Each structure stands twice: as structure tokens, then as C-alpha cells.
Amino acid sequence: MGTTASVPPHTVLYVTQKTHSPEYQLAAGAAKGLPPELFRDAFAPRPLPRMRTDGPLTRRLPAGRRAAAAWAPHAVIAFLTLVTVLISAELTTGYHLAGSTVLVLSLIPVGTVLLAFVRPTAAFWLSLIVSPVVAVGAGSAGFWPWSPASFFTHLIVMVLAARATRPAIAGWMWATTVLYALLSEVFMPGVGSSSAWMLFLSSLAMLTTSLVHVRRQAAQDIAAEQSVTAVERDRRTTLEERTTIARELHDVVAHHMSVVAIQAEAAPYRVENPPPELEQAFATIRENAVAALTELRRILGVVRAEDYEAPDAPQPVLADLDGLLANVREAGLTTEKAVTGAVRTLPQGVELSAYRIVQEALSNALRHAPGSTARVEVGYVLGGLGLRVVNTAPQGLVKPSPGAGHGITGMRERVAMLGGALTHGPTGEGGYEVTAFIPVAPADDETTADTVVLETGGDPA
């Protein structure tokens, strides 16, 4: 049986942990902060996107040529690279190598540009690797460490890589190029250098590419913010219109509930010696009507604005359209009205909504079509009420409207609340048309004869 070493009492055990020098910790922290796009994800595909073809010039091209024009940046870069390589080959043919050998070595940097179309970060590293090989092999002693061919191709590769990533990566690429140039000066001193020009031109290229990248990203962020703002504005507009509808319908509903409460209270006195059960039933009806009216007022207090004032006059109905048309004519809009079908009294909520729809449509005509003529058509049919407001093309200068676009939203909300349908849009003659249908259940006591009323208003005085 084995023995176990015992630890004497009152003995303090110290656990030592391997530590690193401050220099090592600093280097490890810096390595953790290296961007993955430049190292770990260097071979990730980041293809150069095709050019947009919705510009003022490209959108005029035929469909087939427009698709080909999308590849114009790729073709231009490849062509300029090839021209640069050919020119650099002519500059270096005076060295000890044959012209064909120099041409072959000069064509090597073209591969880095072609790779940059698909994997720009990997092309950046490949360009650094092949640059001294091409410079030494082609005998470009006066262009160390970049030969004329690799000099320009390296700039192109850096721009493509910076465009495909982000501004921080462009800074790392430029810093890597600076370190590469400094090391080449250390290992090959006294050789003609192209590092100064490379660092100067690459700094300009990286700065320009980063600014374009930041501006493009800012434009995308602004577009996204505007889209979110438009959605929020539509929601706020809808809530405001629903609140307005609730305020207006409060008077209608409150009036009916008040009538129910009064009639329930007065009904027992119209019958001599009513039974207790009948009195209790009417009392219950009155209590429920008063309670409902109280709850209605409490709910309205939530949606009512602080500066809201209840109207003194009753809410308008379709019978008040004549006064509305008179006011519109005084404002400068020539109008005419046509009423078809069996004119009858509709539910007060329907009458109010129909009046507001016509009012808003005429207001839009005044605002957006100055000098036009508007026609209001009201059709009483068996299943409901039809409305049509159409105006002609504007005859004067249309000024920018300060409105927030609440008109169509309000009309749509009113029709949707009543289960109807609304359509609107420009006409073929340059005007605008609003059509609505509001379903109404037929009443049993409809005895009004079919009538057709046509009222034509002349030019405003």
C-alpha cells in the first residue's frame, strides 16, 4: 500500500503561474486586435461588383449593351494594367535579359490584378511577394523593390482591396507597405529605390478610396434612416388620423347614448302604473347607458390632445355639402355636384365620414391643382353609398405643398373603419380622382323615391 506525502500543518502552498514579459503581452494584445479581413480571412471571396446601369448615360443604352456596360470597370482596369505592363517591359529591355524574358516577368503582376477581382486581400499579399522577384528577375536595378510593372499593379491591387473591405483595412495595408519598403531598404541598401514614390502615391490612393468608401457607407446609412423615418411617419400619420376620427365620432356616439339614457328614464312615466319589472328594466338600461357614456368619455380623454376643443356645432353630414362647395368656390375652385339614387338618411357615422372624404378631396384639388374644375358625385345605392371626386388638370403653377400627406391616409382610415373600399390616382387627362364605397345595411322604412339632383357651380366670383 503506497504512502501519501503529508503536508505539515501551518504550511502555506504557493501556486506559481507562468507569466510572460510585458513585450510579449503587448505583442499578443496587438495580434488579437489585427483585423480578420487582412489575415485570417485573406482568402475570403470579395468580388468586385458590377457597375450600376441606372445612371443618366447607361440607362439610355439597349438592354443587351446595358448588361455589358456593367462590366466596364473590370475591362478598363484590365486594359490599363496590360498597357502599363507593356510599357514597363519596353523600359526594362535594355538590361541583360532578352526582351521576351522581360515581357514574361512583367506579365506576372497581371495575375495579381486578375486575382484582385475575386479575392483582393489575397492579391495584396501576392503582390508583395512577387514584386521583388519581378524586380530582380527583370534586372530593374533602378526600381527596387517595385519594378515599373509591379509598381502600378500593386497600386491597383491596394485600391481594389481597400474598396472591398473597410477604411481600417486600407490603413493596415498602407502600414504593411511602409514596413515592406523599409525592410527592403535595410536588406538592399544603395540600390535605386521606388519606395518613396510608392508610399506617396499609395497614401493618396488609400485616402481617396477610404473617403469614397465612407461617403458611400454614409449614403447607405442615410437611405436606411430615411426609409425607417418614412415608415415611422406613416405610422404616426395613421395614429393621428385615427385619433381625429375618434374625436369626431365621440359626439355622434355620445349623442345616441344620451338619447338612450333619457328615453329609458322617461319611458316608465308614459305608462300608467307600470309593473315593477318594467321599471327595473328601464332603470338598468339607463344605468348601462350612463356607464357606457362615462367610459366613452374616459377613453376619449386618453386620445384627446391637450389643445383639443370640442366643437360647438353638430358634426357635418351630407346635407351640408352645399355649404362646403360654396366655400370651395369662394377659394377659387370651380365645382359641380351630382347626386343619384334614392336619397335617404344614413347612419350619422357614415354621413360624417362621407362629408370628410369629400372635404379632403376638394382640399387636395385646391392645393395641388390650382385653376382646375372639380366634380363631386354622390350615389345612393341599395348596398351603401358611393363617392367620386375628380378634378381636371391644373391650369396654373403648382407650388410645393407644405402638407404632410395626411389627406389620403385619413380618407383610407375612414373608409376602412366602415368596411368600405377606396381608390385614388391620376386620370388620363392629367387630373386626379378619388373613389370610395361605404357599405350601409338597407333600412326597413326607406320610402324615399329615387331622385337625381344635379348642381353645377360656375366660376367663382
C-alpha positions as CSV (number, residue, x, y, z in Angstrom):
1,M,0.0,0.0,0.0
2,G,1.5,3.3,-1.1
3,T,2.1,6.1,1.2
4,T,0.9,9.7,0.7
5,A,3.2,12.5,1.5
6,S,1.6,14.6,4.2
7,V,1.9,18.4,4.4
8,P,2.9,19.7,7.7
9,P,0.4,21.9,9.4
10,H,0.6,25.7,9.1
11,T,2.3,25.3,5.7
12,V,1.5,27.8,3.0
13,L,1.5,26.5,-0.5
14,Y,2.3,28.9,-3.3
15,V,1.0,28.1,-6.8
16,T,3.2,29.6,-9.4
17,Q,1.8,30.5,-12.9
18,K,3.9,31.0,-15.9
19,T,4.0,34.7,-16.8
20,H,5.2,36.4,-19.9
21,S,7.2,39.6,-20.4
22,P,5.4,42.9,-20.9
23,E,6.7,42.9,-24.5
24,Y,5.2,39.6,-25.2
25,Q,1.8,40.6,-23.7
26,L,1.9,43.8,-25.8
27,A,2.5,41.8,-29.0
28,A,-0.2,39.3,-28.1
29,G,-2.7,42.1,-27.5
30,A,-1.8,43.7,-30.8
31,A,-2.2,40.3,-32.6
32,K,-5.6,39.9,-31.1
33,G,-6.6,43.3,-32.5
34,L,-5.5,42.5,-36.0
35,P,-8.4,42.7,-38.5
36,P,-9.5,39.3,-39.7
37,E,-10.1,40.6,-43.2
38,L,-6.4,41.1,-43.6
39,F,-5.0,37.9,-42.1
40,R,-7.4,35.1,-41.1
41,D,-9.9,35.9,-43.9
42,A,-7.4,36.9,-46.5
43,F,-8.7,34.3,-49.0
44,A,-12.4,35.1,-48.5
45,P,-14.1,35.9,-51.8
46,R,-14.9,39.6,-52.2
47,P,-15.6,40.0,-55.9
48,L,-15.6,43.5,-57.4
49,P,-19.3,44.3,-58.0
50,R,-20.6,45.3,-61.4
51,M,-21.3,48.9,-62.2
52,R,-24.8,50.1,-61.8
53,T,-26.6,50.7,-65.1
54,D,-29.3,53.2,-63.9
55,G,-27.2,56.3,-64.4
56,P,-28.1,59.1,-66.8
57,L,-26.0,57.7,-69.6
58,T,-26.2,53.9,-69.2
59,R,-29.9,53.7,-68.8
60,R,-30.2,55.0,-72.4
61,L,-28.4,52.0,-73.8
62,P,-30.2,49.0,-75.2
63,A,-30.8,46.1,-72.8
64,G,-28.1,44.0,-74.2
65,R,-25.4,46.7,-74.2
66,R,-26.5,47.8,-70.8
67,A,-25.7,44.4,-69.4
68,A,-22.3,44.5,-71.0
69,A,-21.7,48.0,-69.7
70,A,-22.0,46.7,-66.1
71,W,-18.6,45.0,-66.7
72,A,-16.9,48.3,-67.8
73,P,-14.8,48.8,-64.6
74,H,-13.3,45.3,-64.9
75,A,-12.5,45.8,-68.6
76,V,-11.0,49.3,-68.0
77,I,-8.8,48.1,-65.1
78,A,-7.6,45.0,-67.0
79,F,-6.8,47.1,-70.1
80,L,-4.9,49.8,-68.2
81,T,-2.9,47.1,-66.4
82,L,-1.9,45.4,-69.6
83,V,-0.9,48.7,-71.2
84,T,1.2,49.5,-68.1
85,V,2.9,46.1,-68.2
86,L,3.8,46.5,-71.9
87,I,5.2,50.0,-71.3
88,S,7.3,48.8,-68.4
89,A,8.6,45.9,-70.5
90,E,9.9,48.4,-73.1
91,L,11.6,50.3,-70.3
92,T,13.5,47.3,-69.0
93,T,14.5,45.6,-72.2
94,G,17.9,47.4,-72.1
95,Y,19.1,45.1,-69.3
96,H,21.0,41.8,-69.7
97,L,17.8,39.7,-70.2
98,A,16.2,39.2,-73.5
99,G,13.0,41.1,-74.3
100,S,10.8,38.0,-74.2
101,T,12.0,37.1,-70.8
102,V,11.4,40.6,-69.5
103,L,7.9,40.5,-71.0
104,V,7.1,37.2,-69.3
105,L,8.3,38.5,-65.9
106,S,6.4,41.7,-66.4
107,L,3.2,39.8,-67.1
108,I,3.4,38.1,-63.7
109,P,1.9,41.2,-61.8
110,V,-1.1,41.0,-64.2
111,G,-2.2,37.8,-62.3
112,T,-2.3,39.7,-59.1
113,V,-4.8,42.2,-60.6
114,L,-6.9,39.4,-62.0
115,L,-6.9,37.8,-58.6
116,A,-7.9,41.1,-57.0
117,F,-11.2,41.0,-58.9
118,V,-12.3,38.0,-56.8
119,R,-10.0,37.8,-53.7
120,P,-8.5,41.3,-53.3
121,T,-6.8,40.7,-49.9
122,A,-5.0,37.6,-51.1
123,A,-4.0,39.5,-54.2
124,F,-2.4,42.2,-51.9
125,W,-0.2,39.7,-50.2
126,L,0.7,38.0,-53.5
127,S,1.6,41.4,-55.0
128,L,4.1,42.0,-52.1
129,I,5.6,38.6,-52.7
130,V,6.1,38.8,-56.4
131,S,7.3,42.4,-56.5
132,P,11.0,41.7,-55.6
133,V,11.0,38.6,-57.7
134,V,10.0,40.5,-60.8
135,A,12.4,43.4,-59.9
136,V,15.4,41.1,-59.6
137,G,14.5,38.8,-62.4
138,A,13.9,41.6,-64.9
139,G,17.1,43.4,-63.9
140,S,15.2,46.5,-62.8
141,A,18.0,47.7,-60.6
142,G,16.8,51.3,-60.6
143,F,13.3,50.4,-59.4
144,W,13.9,48.3,-56.2
145,P,11.7,46.8,-54.7
146,W,9.0,47.5,-57.3
147,S,9.6,47.3,-61.0
148,P,7.6,49.6,-63.2
149,A,5.1,46.7,-63.8
150,S,4.6,45.7,-60.2
151,F,4.6,49.3,-59.1
152,F,1.4,50.2,-60.9
153,T,-0.2,46.8,-60.4
154,H,0.4,47.0,-56.6
155,L,-1.4,50.4,-56.5
156,I,-4.3,48.9,-58.4
157,V,-4.5,45.9,-56.1
158,M,-4.4,48.1,-53.0
159,V,-7.3,50.2,-54.3
160,L,-9.4,47.2,-55.1
161,A,-8.7,45.6,-51.8
162,A,-9.4,48.8,-49.8
163,R,-12.7,49.2,-51.8
164,A,-13.8,45.7,-51.0
165,T,-13.1,45.9,-47.2
166,R,-13.2,49.0,-45.0
167,P,-11.1,52.1,-44.3
168,A,-9.4,50.4,-41.3
169,I,-8.1,47.7,-43.6
170,A,-6.8,50.3,-46.0
171,G,-4.7,51.8,-43.2
172,W,-3.3,48.4,-42.3
173,M,-2.4,47.8,-46.0
174,W,-0.6,51.1,-46.2
175,A,1.3,50.4,-43.0
176,T,2.3,47.0,-44.3
177,T,3.5,48.5,-47.5
178,V,5.6,51.0,-45.5
179,L,7.1,48.2,-43.4
180,Y,7.8,46.3,-46.5
181,A,9.6,49.3,-48.1
182,L,11.7,49.9,-45.0
183,L,12.8,46.3,-44.8
184,S,13.7,46.3,-48.5
185,E,15.9,49.4,-47.9
186,V,17.6,47.7,-45.0
187,F,18.4,44.5,-46.9
188,M,19.3,46.1,-50.2
189,P,21.0,49.4,-49.3
190,G,22.4,51.6,-52.1
191,V,20.0,50.2,-54.7
192,G,17.9,52.6,-56.7
193,S,14.6,52.8,-54.8
194,S,11.0,53.3,-55.9
195,S,9.7,53.2,-52.3
196,A,9.3,56.9,-51.9
197,W,7.0,57.2,-54.9
198,M,5.1,54.1,-53.8
199,L,4.5,55.4,-50.3
200,F,3.4,58.8,-51.6
201,L,1.1,57.6,-54.3
202,S,-0.3,54.7,-52.2
203,S,-1.2,57.1,-49.4
204,L,-3.1,59.3,-51.8
205,A,-4.8,56.2,-53.3
206,M,-5.8,54.8,-49.9
207,L,-7.0,58.2,-48.6
208,T,-9.2,58.7,-51.7
209,T,-10.5,55.2,-51.6
210,S,-11.3,55.5,-47.9
211,L,-13.1,58.8,-48.4
212,V,-15.2,57.3,-51.2
213,H,-16.0,54.3,-49.1
214,V,-17.0,56.4,-46.1
215,R,-19.2,58.6,-48.3
216,R,-20.9,55.5,-49.9
217,Q,-21.5,54.0,-46.5
218,A,-22.9,57.3,-45.2
219,A,-25.3,57.5,-48.2
220,Q,-26.5,53.9,-47.5
221,D,-27.0,54.7,-43.8
222,I,-28.9,57.9,-44.7
223,A,-31.1,56.0,-47.2
224,A,-31.8,53.3,-44.5
225,E,-32.6,56.1,-41.9
226,Q,-34.9,57.8,-44.4
227,S,-36.7,54.5,-45.0
228,V,-37.2,54.0,-41.3
229,T,-38.3,57.6,-40.9
230,A,-40.8,57.3,-43.7
231,V,-42.3,54.1,-42.0
232,E,-42.5,55.9,-38.7
233,R,-44.0,58.9,-40.2
234,D,-46.7,56.8,-41.9
235,R,-47.5,55.1,-38.6
236,R,-47.7,58.4,-36.8
237,T,-49.9,59.8,-39.5
238,T,-52.2,56.8,-39.2
239,L,-52.4,57.2,-35.4
240,E,-53.2,60.9,-35.8
241,E,-55.9,60.3,-38.3
242,R,-57.5,57.6,-36.1
243,T,-57.3,59.9,-33.1
244,T,-59.1,62.6,-35.1
245,I,-61.8,60.1,-36.2
246,A,-62.3,59.0,-32.6
247,R,-62.7,62.6,-31.5
248,E,-65.3,63.3,-34.2
249,L,-67.2,60.1,-33.7
250,H,-67.4,60.8,-29.9
251,D,-70.0,63.4,-30.4
252,V,-72.1,61.1,-32.6
253,V,-71.9,58.1,-30.2
254,A,-72.3,60.3,-27.1
255,H,-75.5,61.8,-28.6
256,H,-77.0,58.4,-29.2
257,M,-76.1,57.1,-25.7
258,S,-77.5,60.3,-24.1
259,V,-80.8,59.8,-26.0
260,V,-81.0,56.2,-24.9
261,A,-80.4,57.2,-21.2
262,I,-83.1,59.9,-21.4
263,Q,-85.7,57.7,-23.1
264,A,-85.1,54.9,-20.6
265,E,-85.6,57.3,-17.8
266,A,-88.8,58.8,-19.3
267,A,-90.4,55.6,-20.6
268,P,-91.9,54.5,-17.2
269,Y,-93.8,57.8,-16.9
270,R,-95.5,57.2,-20.2
271,V,-97.3,54.1,-18.9
272,E,-99.9,54.3,-16.1
273,N,-98.9,52.0,-13.2
274,P,-96.1,50.2,-15.0
275,P,-95.1,46.8,-13.5
276,P,-92.0,46.8,-11.2
277,E,-90.2,44.5,-13.7
278,L,-90.6,47.1,-16.5
279,E,-89.4,49.9,-14.2
280,Q,-86.4,47.8,-13.2
281,A,-85.6,47.0,-16.8
282,F,-85.7,50.7,-17.9
283,A,-83.6,51.6,-14.8
284,T,-81.0,49.0,-15.8
285,I,-81.0,50.3,-19.4
286,R,-80.4,53.9,-18.2
287,E,-77.6,52.8,-15.8
288,N,-75.8,50.9,-18.6
289,A,-76.2,53.8,-21.0
290,V,-74.8,56.3,-18.4
291,A,-71.9,53.9,-17.6
292,A,-71.1,53.4,-21.3
293,L,-71.1,57.2,-21.8
294,T,-68.8,57.7,-18.9
295,E,-66.4,55.0,-20.2
296,L,-66.5,56.6,-23.6
297,R,-65.6,60.0,-22.3
298,R,-62.7,58.4,-20.2
299,I,-61.3,56.7,-23.3
300,L,-61.6,59.8,-25.4
301,G,-59.6,61.7,-22.7
302,V,-56.7,59.4,-23.5
303,V,-56.6,60.2,-27.2
304,R,-57.7,63.8,-27.0
305,A,-54.9,66.4,-27.4
306,E,-54.2,69.0,-24.7
307,D,-55.3,71.8,-27.0
308,Y,-58.4,70.0,-28.3
309,E,-61.7,71.9,-28.0
310,A,-65.0,70.2,-28.6
311,P,-67.0,71.6,-31.5
312,D,-69.9,73.9,-30.6
313,A,-72.0,72.8,-33.7
314,P,-73.1,69.3,-34.6
315,Q,-70.8,67.2,-36.8
316,P,-71.4,67.8,-40.5
317,V,-73.4,65.4,-42.7
318,L,-74.0,65.0,-46.5
319,A,-76.8,67.6,-46.3
320,D,-74.1,70.2,-45.5
321,L,-72.2,69.6,-48.8
322,D,-73.8,72.7,-50.4
323,G,-72.1,74.9,-47.9
324,L,-68.8,73.2,-48.3
325,L,-69.0,73.6,-52.1
326,A,-69.8,77.3,-51.7
327,N,-66.7,77.8,-49.6
328,V,-64.6,76.0,-52.1
329,R,-65.9,78.1,-54.9
330,E,-65.0,81.2,-53.0
331,A,-61.5,79.9,-52.5
332,G,-61.1,79.6,-56.3
333,L,-62.1,76.1,-57.3
334,T,-64.9,75.6,-59.8
335,T,-67.1,72.7,-58.6
336,E,-70.2,70.9,-59.5
337,K,-72.2,68.2,-57.6
338,A,-74.3,65.3,-58.9
339,V,-76.5,63.2,-56.6
340,T,-78.0,60.0,-57.9
341,G,-80.1,57.3,-56.4
342,A,-82.6,57.1,-53.6
343,V,-81.6,59.9,-51.2
344,R,-82.1,58.8,-47.7
345,T,-80.8,59.4,-44.2
346,L,-77.8,57.2,-43.5
347,P,-76.1,56.4,-40.1
348,Q,-74.5,59.5,-38.7
349,G,-71.0,58.0,-38.7
350,V,-71.4,57.2,-42.4
351,E,-72.6,60.7,-43.1
352,L,-69.7,62.3,-41.2
353,S,-67.1,60.1,-42.9
354,A,-68.5,60.8,-46.4
355,Y,-68.5,64.5,-45.7
356,R,-64.9,64.4,-44.5
357,I,-63.8,62.4,-47.6
358,V,-65.3,64.9,-50.0
359,Q,-63.9,67.8,-47.9
360,E,-60.3,66.4,-48.0
361,A,-60.5,65.5,-51.7
362,L,-61.6,69.1,-52.6
363,S,-58.8,70.5,-50.3
364,N,-56.2,68.4,-52.2
365,A,-57.6,69.8,-55.5
366,L,-57.2,73.3,-54.2
367,R,-53.7,72.7,-53.0
368,H,-52.3,70.6,-55.9
369,A,-54.4,71.6,-58.9
370,P,-54.9,75.3,-59.0
371,G,-57.3,76.5,-61.7
372,S,-58.9,73.1,-62.2
373,T,-62.5,72.1,-62.1
374,A,-63.8,69.5,-59.6
375,R,-66.9,67.3,-59.8
376,V,-68.4,65.6,-56.8
377,E,-70.7,62.6,-57.3
378,V,-72.7,61.1,-54.5
379,G,-74.5,57.8,-55.4
380,Y,-77.1,56.2,-53.1
381,V,-77.3,52.6,-54.0
382,L,-79.1,49.6,-52.3
383,G,-76.0,48.3,-50.6
384,G,-74.4,51.6,-49.5
385,L,-73.0,54.9,-50.6
386,G,-70.7,55.7,-53.5
387,L,-68.5,58.8,-53.6
388,R,-66.4,60.1,-56.5
389,V,-64.4,63.3,-56.5
390,V,-62.5,64.1,-59.7
391,N,-60.6,67.2,-60.7
392,T,-59.2,68.3,-64.1
393,A,-55.5,69.1,-64.8
394,P,-54.1,72.2,-63.1
395,Q,-54.1,75.3,-65.1
396,G,-51.6,77.3,-63.1
397,L,-48.2,76.9,-61.4
398,V,-48.2,74.1,-58.9
399,K,-46.3,75.2,-55.9
400,P,-44.7,72.7,-53.4
401,S,-47.2,71.6,-50.9
402,P,-46.4,72.0,-47.2
403,G,-48.7,69.2,-46.3
404,A,-47.6,66.0,-44.5
405,G,-49.6,63.6,-46.7
406,H,-52.4,63.1,-44.1
407,G,-55.2,63.5,-46.6
408,I,-55.2,60.2,-48.4
409,T,-54.3,58.4,-45.1
410,G,-57.3,60.0,-43.4
411,M,-59.7,59.0,-46.2
412,R,-58.4,55.5,-46.2
413,E,-58.8,55.1,-42.5
414,R,-62.3,56.4,-42.5
415,V,-63.4,54.0,-45.3
416,A,-61.6,51.1,-43.7
417,M,-63.3,51.8,-40.4
418,L,-66.7,51.4,-42.1
419,G,-65.7,48.3,-44.1
420,G,-65.6,50.1,-47.4
421,A,-63.0,50.5,-50.2
422,L,-61.1,53.5,-51.5
423,T,-59.2,54.0,-54.8
424,H,-57.3,57.1,-55.9
425,G,-54.9,58.1,-58.6
426,P,-54.2,60.3,-61.6
427,T,-56.6,60.4,-64.5
428,G,-55.6,60.1,-68.2
429,E,-56.3,63.8,-68.7
430,G,-53.8,64.9,-66.1
431,G,-56.3,65.3,-63.2
432,Y,-56.8,63.3,-60.1
433,E,-59.7,61.0,-59.0
434,V,-60.8,59.7,-55.6
435,T,-63.5,57.0,-55.4
436,A,-64.9,55.4,-52.3
437,F,-67.7,53.0,-51.5
438,I,-69.1,52.7,-48.0
439,P,-71.4,49.7,-47.3
440,V,-74.7,50.5,-45.5
441,A,-77.3,48.0,-44.4
442,P,-80.7,48.7,-46.0
443,A,-83.3,50.2,-43.6
444,D,-86.8,48.8,-43.4
445,D,-88.6,52.1,-43.5
446,E,-87.0,53.5,-46.6
447,T,-89.8,55.2,-48.6
448,T,-87.9,58.0,-50.3
449,A,-88.4,57.9,-54.1
450,D,-85.4,57.7,-56.4
451,T,-84.2,61.2,-57.3
452,V,-81.5,62.6,-59.4
453,V,-80.1,66.0,-58.4
454,L,-77.5,67.9,-60.4
455,E,-76.0,71.2,-59.3
456,T,-73.4,73.0,-61.4
457,G,-71.4,75.8,-60.0
458,G,-70.0,78.5,-62.2
459,D,-66.7,80.3,-61.9
460,P,-66.0,81.9,-58.6
461,A,-66.9,85.4,-58.3
